């Protein structure tokens, strides 16, 4: 038996809920074919299949069209009381989550400043490659140098800002390093904002 | 709207070779930048050179002329 689900344009967790309903309607073994419009939905559906032991494959049909096919083997997918919000561990689309990234040094880790600077550049590039972007990136102390003239990460940070990520640099730090007039991306912030942003974050990431 | 576009990715067997590529390209005005190796590629060290796809021939020729060592060159779609 084949069940087809059209979840094009549906925000998370709707594609997962529709798929669970289709699996229930199968009342046993069969195939569920789901159409979605973003890669995050593909990931969420793949995780749903993996969690239930179903074979799953996906393919990209077009720029914003993906097909996910699950081979359901009879076991019920949705247990009573299961929280559908848990199926959105990767939030939908290109949205931002409630993560705040804190960068307090131009180097990532200790041992070699040359390697540390390369790693930090890599970290900021890798941020641009995440399906879900952080809400805010805070820069303070030596990290303030990364948002100013001459930073090798400006292109990546401008790209993140263009996607709606808030980029904030500590004003006290810019002043200390004589960089107040050299800020090239984002805005200036103070310690009260820094405390509020960090304490209201769902998760704080410090490379 | 975010979109993915093809990019040339060159991998290296050592971190030093990858960091040497950054220096080599800066000195010779060659295009590209150092990035962490994308997840789609498992081989090699953790750093790779990302450049425009159309620069592949000139980059590879310059690297070969300079006796640079690299592992693999391929095209991947990355967020821009």
Interface residues (C-beta under 8 A of the other chain):
Chain A: X94 X114 X115 X118 X121 X122 X123 X125 X126 X128 X129 X159 X163
Chain B: X1 X2 X15 X19 X22 X33 X34 X35 X36 X38 X46 X47 X78 X79 X80
